[in-house]
Amino acid sequence: MARIHEIGLVDIMGKLPEINNLDTGYFEQRRDDLFLCALGFEDRCCAIPEIAAGIRKYYAGTSLCFEYSTNSEDNEANRIRLTAALNKFSGAVHSIPCDTEDFAGKFKTWLQAIVKSGGFCRVTFDVSACSSRLILTIVCAALKEDIDLTILYSEANVYHPTKEEYDDNLKDQMKSDRGLGIEQGVGSVIFSSEHPGVRSDQLAEAVIIFPTFKSERTRAVLAAIDDSLLEEPSERVVWIVGKPHHQDNYWRADAMRDLNKIQARDKCVEVCTFDYRRTLECLDRIYASWDCYYNVTISLIGSKMQNVGAALFWYMRQNVSMVFAAPESYKAKGYSEGRGACWRLSLGATEELRRVLDSVGQLKLC
C-alpha cells in the first residue's frame, strides 16, 4: 500500500554538492560572465584571482570587486595586486562599495542586466575576503536568478589568535580591545532590510547566534533584539559554535564558549565551520522547534561556509530575520597570515538548486 511521505531536509542532503579542492582545471575549462570578489586586508584576498590570472584560457566578461568602508587604508595594501590579477582575465573590472544601504539593490540590477544580455549566466564568487553580510546578500540574490553559480574560497595559512597567543593574553582580551583581539568595538547592529523576516507583536523573541572572539558583538545583538535575553536566555537563545576545519584549531571552539560565557545549561550546538550542509541542517532543526512560537532571528557572524549554509536556509525560511553586528574596525596586522588551501563549491544551475530546496515540506507517494 502506498503511503504519503513529507520530504524533509534529510531527504535532499545527498543532492547538495560537496566542497572540493580547487585546481587549475576549473579555470582552464571555465568561461564566466561574472567574477565576484572583495578587496580586503588579508593576503588570501588575492589568492584565487592570482591563480585565475595565471590561466590563459580563463576569461570573465565582467569582474566586480566589492569594497568596504571599514579598514579602507589596510585594504589598499592589496589593491594593486588584486586589480592587476582581475584585469588579466576580465573584459571589464568595476569596484562597488558593499556596505551602503543601496548596495543590495545595485548588485541586483548588475546581475539582472548581465543575465538579460547574455542568456544563461555563469558566475564565480570568491568569498575569501567577504563578510557574513556580503555573502548572505550575494548568494540570496543569485538564487533568485537563473544562473550557474560556483563559490570559491581560500583559507588562511594561520588564523589569529593562535593557541599560544590566546593562553598568554586571555584576561587582557576579555577586558579590553587592547590585547590580542582581532576586532575592535561594535560599530553597529544592523537588521537586514533585505532579510526582514515576518514578525508578530504577539510572539516573544528567540535568537540563533554564531559567536565570535569578541563577546561585545553578541551582547550588542541580544540587547538590540530583547535586552532580557542578556540576563535570562532560557530556551530562547541557541549558540552555534563553529568546530574548525583543521584539528590544530579545535581549541577555538572551547575558547569561544569561554569568551562568550556560554554555560553548560545554555543551549549550544557545535557545527563544523567548513560544512555548509551541516549548518543548513542545524538551522532548520532549531527553526522547526521554534516555528509559530517565537519571532526567530539569526545573528550571522559565522565562517564563510556557514554563511553559505545560512543563505540557503534563509531561501527556504524567509520568515526568519537576519541581523549583523559589525565591529568598528579589525586589527588587520593580527587577523591572519598567508594563504592556505583553496576550495570549490559548485552549486550549479540555481534553477535546479531552487527546485531541490523547494521540495522540502512537499508530500509524495511512496
N, C-alpha and C positions, 0 to 999 in steps of 0.2 A: 504494500500500500504506500502511495506517495505521501510525503509529509512536507509541511511548509517550514522552510529554514530562513531565518533572518540573517543576512550577510553581515558579519562583524569585521572589525579591523583585522583580526587574526586571519581571516579568510583571504585577505588581499596582500598580506605581507610578502608572500612569495612573488607577487607581481611588481613589487617595488624594487628598483635596481640596487645592486651593491656598489660600494665605493671601491674603485680600483686604482692601482698605481698609474700615474700619468707618465707616458713615454712619448718620445718624439713622433711615433707613428700617428698619434692623434692629430697633430698639426700637419703632418705630411699628407693625410687623407681628408683634411677638413678645409672647407671654404665657408667663411661666416659672412653673414650680412651685418652682424653687430657683435663687437667685442666690448665687454664692460669690465672696468676695474676701478680702483680707488687709489688716490695719492695719499700715502701715509708715511710715518717716520721710521717704520721698521724696514730692515734690509730686505725681508721677504716680499715687500711691496713690489719689487722689480723682478722677482724670480721668474714667474711664469711669462710675463711679457718678453723678457730677455730670451727665454727658451724659444718662444714663438718667433721672435725676430731672427733667430738663427736657422730657421727652416725656410728655405727659398720658396717652397711650394705653397706655404700658408699665406692666405690673404683674407682680410676682413674689410668689407666695404666701408664701414664706419666704426671708429672706436670712441667710446665715451669714457672719460676719466672723471670720476666723482671727487670733489674736493670739500674738505671740512673747514669750518671756521676755527675749530679747536686745534691748538698746536700748529698753526699755519707756518710759523717760522721753522719749526722742526721738520715739517713735511717738505719744505722747499729743498732740503738736502737731497731728496730723491727725484726732484722734478726733471732735471736734465736727463738722467739715465732712463727714467720711465718714458718721457716724451720721445727720446731717441728710439727706444725699442718700439713704441707704438707706431711711429712714423715709418718704420721699416716694413711693416706688413699691412698698414691701413691705407685705404683710399682717402680718408679724412679723419682727423682727430679733433675732438671737441672736449672742453672742460666744462663741468657743470657743478655749481655749489649744491651740496646734497643735504644740508641741514637747514634749509629755508622752508617756510610754511608752504610755498607753492611748488616744492620740488616734485612731489608725487604726481601732481597734475602735469608738470612739464615733461617728466620722464614718460608718462603715459602717452602724451602727444608725440614724443620722439618715436616711441615703439610702434604706435599705430601708423605713423607716416611711413616708416620703413617696411612694415608688413604690407601696407597697401601698395607700395611702389614696386615690390618685388615678388609678390605672391607668398609662397611658403618661406618663412624666415628662419634662418639658423642663428642662434645666439649662444655665445660663450661668455660666462660670467665668472670672473676671477674674484673670489671673496676674500683673498688673503689679507687685505688691508681694510675690510669692510666692517662697519659697526653692526650691532644687532638690529638696530632700527633700519639701516640701509638694506641689509639682507632681506628682512621681512618685507619692506616696501617693494623691492625689485622682484622677488620671487612671486609675491601675490599679484603684482601687475602682470608678470609674464604668464601666470596661469590663466589669465582672462583672455589671452590671445592664442591663436593657432600658430605655434612656433615649435622649433626643435631647440630644446634647452639643455645645455651642459654646464655644470658647475665645476670649477677648478679651484684648488686650494693648496697653498704652500705652507707647510708647518715652519715654525722657527726651529733653529738648532738648540737654543737654550731659552727657557722661559724663566723670568724673574717673578717673585723671589725664588732663589734656589733653596734647597733644604738647609744649607749652611747659613744663608742669609736669614732665613726665617727663624731658625733656632737662636741666632745671635741677637736678633732685633725685634722679637715678638712683642715685648712690652712697649717699646717705642712706637711700633707700627699701630698698635691698638689705641694708643693715647693721642697720636697726632699724625699729621701728614709729613712730618719731617724725617721719618725713618726710611725704611727701605720700600715703602709703599709705592705702587706703580700708578696710583691715581691720587688726585688732589681735590678734596672738597666735593660738593654736589652742586652742579651748575643749575639744574632744573629738573623737575619731574614733568614728563611730557605724556599726556594722554593722547594717543594716536587718533587723529581725526579721520584717518583712512581705515582704521580698525576700531570703531567706537563700541561695537557690541550692541546688545539690546539690554536695557536696564529698567528695573521696576522699583518704584519707591516702596513697594510692599515687601521687598526681599532684602535680607542682610547681605553684607559684602563677604566674599571669600576670595583668597588670593593664592596663586601659584607663583613662587619666587625662585628664580635662578640666582643664588647669591654670588658675590664677588669677594675679593680680599679686602674690600672696604665696606664695612658694615653700615657706614653712614648712608650709602646709597639705598640699601634695603630698608633701613629705618625711615628714610625720607619717603619711600614709596608707600609703606604701610601707613604713615601719618597722613599722607595725601588722600588715601582711599578711605581709611577709617582709623582714627588715632587710637581707638580702643583696642585695635589689634596689636599695638605695641606692648600692652600690658597683659591682655588675655587672648592670645591667638586661638586657643582651644582647637576646635575641629575646622576652623575657617582659614588656616594657613598651612600650606604644604610647601616644603622646601625640596627643590630638585637639585641635589648636589652632584656635580659632574665628576665621574670617575675618569681620570686622564687616560689617554690612549696608550701611553708608554708606562711600563711598570715602575720605572725610576721616579715617576711623578705621582704615584698613588698616594703619597703622603699628603698631597694637596687637598684631597677630599676631607681628611680629618682636620686639616688646618682651617678649611672653610667652615666647618662646623664650630670650631673653637672661636674663630674671629666673629662669627655671627651669633654666637651664644645659643646655638641650636642644642636643645636638651634632649635627653633620652625620651622624655614624654612627648616631645613635639613630633608632628607628622613629617617624616623626612624620607625621601626616596633617592637612591644613588643610581644614576644613569650614565652610561658611557658617553663621554664628550664627543666621540667620533661616530657613533651610530645614530644617524638621524631617524631611523625607523623605530629604535627603542624610545627615543624622545616622543615621537608621534604616538606610539602605543601608550606610554606613560601618561601623557597629557589627556588622551581620550579616556583612559581608565579613571583618572581623577574627575574629569568632567562628568562622566556618567553617574558618579556617586553624588554630584552636586546639582545636576540639572534640575531645574524647577524649584530648587530650594534656596539658591543664592544667586546674586549677581556675581559672575565669575570674571576675574581679571588675572591676566598673566603679566608678571614683571619680567621682561625678557632681557637678560644680560648673560646669556649662555655662550657656549662655544660656537664656532662657525657652523658646524654641522647640526648642533642642537637648534640653532636659529633656523636652519633649513627645515628641520622637522617641525618646528613651531609654525612656520609659514604654511606647510601642508596641512597641519592641524587646523589653522585658522580658516583655510579654504573650506574645510569640512564643517566647522563650528563657528559661524560668523556672528553668533550672538555673544561670543566672548570678547571682552575688552582687552586691549593691549596697552601697556604703559611702559615708559622708559625713564631711567634716572641717569642723566648724563653728568659725568664729573666736570668740574671747572676746567681741568686740564689733565693730561697724562704726563708722567715723568718719562720722557722719551728715551733718555740715556739708560734708564734702568728697566726697560719694558721687556725686551727680548734681544737675542743675539743671533745673527746668521740665518742660514736657510736650512731647512730640513727636507724631508721627503715631500714630493708633490703628488696630489691625488686628483682623481676624476670621478665625478658622479654624473653619468649620462642619463638624465631624466627623460630624454627622447621627446616624442611628439606630445605636447601639452594636451591636445585633444584626447589622446588615449589616456594620459595620466588623470585628467578630469573624469573620464568615464570610470576608471578604476576607483577613484576616491568617492565618486558619487554613488557607487554601488553599495557602499556601507549603509546599512539600515534598510535596504530593499529586501523584499521577500521573494523566494524562489522555491519551486517544487523540487524535491529530491527523490 
